[in-house]
Amino acid sequence: MAQQELKRDLANRHVQLIAIGGTIGTGLFLGSGKAIQLAGPSIVFAYLIVGIAVFFVMRALGELLLSKAGYQSFTDIAEDYLGPRIAFVTGWTYWFCWIMTAMADVIAVGVYVQYWFHIPQWIPAVICLIILLALNLLTVKNFGELEFWFALIKVVTILALIAIGIVLLVIGFKTESGMVTVKNMWEHGGIFPHGITGFLLSFQMVVFAFVGVELVGVSAAETANPEKNIPSAINKIPLRILFFYVGALIALLCINPWTGLSPSESPFVKTFSLVGIPVAAGIINFVVLTSAASACNSGMFSTSRILYNLGKKDQAPSQYAKLNKNHVPRNALFVSTLVISAGALLSKLVPEQAFGIVTTISAICFIWVWGVILICHLRYKRNHPQLHASSKFKAPFTPFVNYAVLTLFAVILLIMLVAKETRMALLLTPVWFVLLFALYAGRGKREGSHGAAVKNQQS
């Protein structure tokens, strides 16, 4: 039995960096360019609003995870508070979330390598998947080490950007785009250059920028000391949001007028190029490459663990619940990696729309997952007031903040419905949920028929 349990092999430094890696990714390094074009400098407020909402989701998840020793992920929580049907749908939806996100990232790896080597982009994408698969098959500690170093590269890059921004502001540096000054935040059309409409339209990409923050919850089953490490990682999320998102964006917008940034390229690459560092473009391209690899690595980890838990609960084939000698869900990892590799096909079929479709569907599905966490927390507080009262990691301002964040998520979905670029993806996504509910209903009928047949044989 011990062989079939996940190993608690993630140390505190792994959990802390997984938390950072989950909140810094492709959405910031690449997606922020598009978001800035939509919202202008007001993008800072959009990141701040969504960041605060995500923090309250994480506080609710943290309290729930620590309320019962047997919880290994939020699918376990969903089953307890919302029933096996919602747990089934949420588990598979979370798997789908990360599959879509990892698809986008593995495609991005192939694109970034084009900077140095003019080879078909599917080749580096496949090589990246093979390397990550091999490392993830060894031990969970390898995943932790990979994320530790990947996240460290991201952190150093953003620290360098903020430090350079401060120095340039102090000395009054002048780039080809003009003077580095805080006035760039409002001198080019104001804080809201496209009005409230542009501000609201940016929320889809902002939500995508935060996907993965709940990975701390997925890694709970493999954390050496969850009572200490999970609260520590979650409580540092607000500081990280203020520093790595808001701080980095303010630095970007002070160095560059927002009008000089392109939605099709990383604003980080543009900024470091303007500063005059000769090898800046190559360095930042490497950083963005590692960021994409990091997100893909997180996707492989989380999707395999979700499949493992679904297999254990008989909500997926039982083969997915089998572990190798290193306590890694090998079969689940293979299947997830195979599906992720199909992302290259999507980029070939609809190269211009692929990234937008994938990120929108991913954001919608993550909103479902985050919403389920908040609703479970409401049920937990209502059904087990004594547990909530005695909790050492009590989520603040409940239940009011739960309803406020759920309302925000509903508004964001409404915005996606109104926006032309995201409407099709929003209208297609319910097909996934209808399919899951239908599969669950069919599964229940098959189990009922099988049980009746066994009973008849016994009689």
Residue pairs with C-beta under 8 A, 6 or more apart in sequence:
3 323
3 325
3 327
4 321
4 322
4 323
5 323
5 327
6 72
6 140
6 221
6 222
6 305
6 308
6 323
6 327
6 329
7 139
7 140
7 222
7 326
7 327
8 221
8 222
8 223
8 224
9 139
9 140
9 141
9 144
9 222
9 224
9 327
10 18
10 140
10 141
10 144
10 219
10 222
10 223
10 224
10 229
11 144
11 224
12 224
12 225
12 228
12 229
12 232
13 148
14 141
14 144
14 145
14 147
14 148
14 219
15 216
15 219
15 223
15 229
15 230
15 232
15 233
16 229
16 232
16 233
16 236
17 144
17 147
17 148
17 151
17 152
18 144
18 147
18 151
18 215
18 216
18 219
18 233
18 298
19 213
19 215
19 216
19 233
19 234
19 236
19 237
19 240
20 151
20 154
20 155
20 240
20 244
21 147
21 150
21 151
21 154
21 212
21 215
21 294
21 298
22 212
22 213
22 214
22 215
22 216
22 298
23 210
23 212
23 213
23 237
23 240
23 241
23 244
23 245
24 151
24 154
24 155
24 158
24 240
24 244
24 291
25 105
25 154
25 209
25 211
25 212
25 291
25 294
25 295
26 104
26 105
26 108
26 288
26 291
26 292
26 295
27 205
27 206
27 208
27 209
27 210
27 211
27 359
28 209
28 244
28 245
28 248
29 266
29 268
29 287
29 288
29 291
30 108
30 266
30 288
31 205
31 208
31 209
31 359
32 43
32 205
32 209
32 249
32 252
32 267
33 261
33 262
33 263
33 264
33 265
33 266
33 267
34 205
34 263
34 264
35 43
35 46
35 202
35 205
35 206
35 209
36 43
36 202
36 249
36 252
36 253
36 258
36 261
36 263
36 267
37 258
37 261
37 262
37 263
38 194
38 198
38 199
38 201
38 202
38 205
39 46
39 192
39 194
39 198
39 199
39 201
39 202
40 188
40 189
40 190
40 191
40 192
40 193
40 194
40 198
40 258
41 185
41 186
41 190
41 191
41 193
41 253
41 258
42 191
42 192
42 193
42 198
42 199
42 202
43 199
43 202
43 206
43 249
44 246
44 249
44 250
44 253
45 199
46 199
46 202
46 203
46 206
47 206
47 209
47 241
47 245
47 246
47 249
48 241
48 242
48 245
48 246
49 408
50 203
50 206
50 207
50 209
50 210
50 408
51 210
51 237
51 238
51 241
51 242
51 245
51 246
52 238
52 241
53 405
53 408
53 409
54 210
54 213
54 237
54 241
54 370
55 234
55 237
55 238
55 241
56 374
56 395
56 396
56 397
56 401
56 402
56 405
57 214
57 370
57 373
57 374
57 405
58 213
58 214
58 216
58 217
58 234
58 237
59 234
59 393
59 395
59 396
60 373
60 374
60 376
60 377
60 395
60 398
60 402
61 74
61 77
61 214
61 216
61 217
61 234
61 373
61 377
62 216
62 217
62 230
62 231
62 234
62 393
62 395
63 377
63 380
63 388
63 391
63 393
63 394
63 395
64 71
64 74
64 77
64 373
64 376
64 377
64 380
65 71
65 74
65 77
65 217
65 220
65 226
65 230
66 226
66 227
66 230
66 231
66 391
66 392
66 393
67 380
67 384
67 387
67 391
68 80
70 76
71 77
71 220
72 220
72 221
72 309
73 217
73 218
73 220
73 221
73 305
73 306
73 309
74 90
74 94
74 214
74 217
74 369
74 372
74 373
74 376
75 87
75 90
75 91
75 94
75 306
75 309
75 310
75 313
76 87
76 309
77 373
77 376
77 380
78 86
78 87
78 90
78 91
78 372
78 376
79 86
79 87
79 313
80 376
81 375
81 376
81 379
81 380
81 383
82 90
82 372
82 375
82 376
82 379
84 313
84 315
85 437
85 440
86 372
87 313
87 315
88 310
88 315
88 436
88 440
89 433
89 436
89 437
89 440
90 368
90 369
90 372
91 306
91 309
91 310
91 313
91 315
92 306
92 310
92 315
92 316
92 436
93 365
93 368
93 369
93 432
93 433
93 436
94 302
94 306
94 365
94 369
95 303
95 306
95 307
95 310
95 336
96 365
96 432
97 211
97 362
97 365
97 366
97 369
98 212
98 298
98 299
98 302
98 303
98 306
99 299
99 303
99 336
99 339
99 340
100 358
100 359
100 361
100 362
100 365
101 211
101 212
101 295
101 299
101 358
101 359
101 362
102 295
102 296
102 298
102 299
102 300
102 303
102 340
102 343
103 340
103 342
103 343
103 346
103 358
104 343
104 354
104 355
104 358
104 359
104 362
105 292
105 293
105 295
105 296
105 299
106 125
106 128
106 129
106 292
106 296
106 340
106 341
106 343
106 344
107 121
107 125
107 343
107 344
107 346
107 347
107 354
107 355
108 288
108 292
109 124
109 125
109 128
109 289
109 292
109 293
109 296
110 120
110 121
110 122
110 123
110 124
110 125
110 128
110 344
111 121
112 285
112 288
112 289
112 292
113 119
113 121
113 124
113 289
114 121
115 281
115 282
115 285
116 282
116 285
117 124
121 344
121 347
122 344
125 341
125 343
125 344
126 341
126 344
128 293
128 296
129 296
129 337
129 340
129 341
132 146
132 293
132 296
132 297
132 300
132 337
133 300
133 333
133 334
133 337
135 142
135 143
135 146
136 142
136 143
136 297
136 300
136 301
136 304
136 328
136 333
137 324
137 326
137 328
137 330
137 333
138 326
138 328
139 326
139 327
139 328
140 222
140 326
140 327
140 328
143 297
143 301
146 294
146 297
147 294
147 297
147 298
150 290
150 291
150 293
150 294
150 297
151 294
153 287
153 290
153 291
154 287
154 290
154 291
154 294
155 244
157 268
157 284
157 287
158 243
158 244
158 247
158 248
161 248
161 251
161 252
161 268
161 271
161 272
162 243
162 247
162 248
162 251
164 251
164 255
164 272
164 275
165 180
165 250
165 251
165 252
165 254
165 255
166 251
167 173
168 180
168 254
168 255
168 275
169 180
169 181
169 182
169 254
172 179
172 180
172 181
173 179
173 180
173 275
174 180
175 255
175 256
175 274
175 275
175 276
176 274
177 255
177 256
177 257
177 260
177 274
178 184
178 257
180 254
180 255
181 254
182 254
184 253
184 254
184 255
184 256
184 257
184 258
185 191
185 250
185 253
185 254
187 257
188 257
188 258
188 259
189 259
192 198
192 199
193 258
200 415
201 415
201 419
203 412
203 415
204 359
204 360
204 363
204 412
204 415
204 416
204 419
204 422
205 359
205 363
207 363
207 366
207 367
207 412
208 359
208 360
208 362
208 363
208 366
209 245
211 362
211 363
211 366
212 295
212 298
212 302
213 237
214 369
214 370
214 373
215 298
215 301
215 302
216 230
216 233
216 234
217 230
218 301
218 302
218 305
218 306
219 301
219 305
220 226
220 230
221 305
222 305
223 229
223 230
227 392
230 393
231 392
231 393
234 393
251 271
252 261
252 267
252 268
252 271
255 271
255 274
255 275
256 267
256 270
256 271
256 274
260 270
261 267
261 270
262 270
266 284
266 288
268 284
268 287
268 288
269 280
269 281
269 284
269 285
269 288
272 280
272 281
272 283
272 284
273 280
273 281
277 283
296 340
299 336
299 340
300 333
300 336
300 337
300 340
303 332
303 336
303 339
303 340
304 328
304 329
304 332
304 333
304 336
305 329
305 332
306 332
307 316
307 320
307 329
307 332
307 335
307 336
308 320
308 321
308 323
308 329
308 332
310 316
310 320
311 317
311 318
311 319
311 320
311 321
311 322
311 329
311 332
312 321
319 331
320 329
320 331
320 332
320 335
321 329
321 332
322 329
322 330
322 331
323 329
323 330
324 330
343 358
346 354
346 357
346 358
347 354
350 357
356 421
356 422
356 425
357 424
357 425
360 416
360 421
360 422
360 425
360 426
361 425
361 428
361 429
363 416
364 413
364 416
364 425
364 426
364 429
365 429
365 432
367 409
367 412
367 413
368 433
370 405
370 409
371 406
371 409
374 402
374 405
374 406
375 402
375 406
377 395
377 398
377 402
378 398
378 399
378 402
380 387
380 388
381 388
381 398
381 399
388 394
388 398
395 401
413 426
415 422
416 422
416 423
416 425
416 426
417 423
417 426
417 427
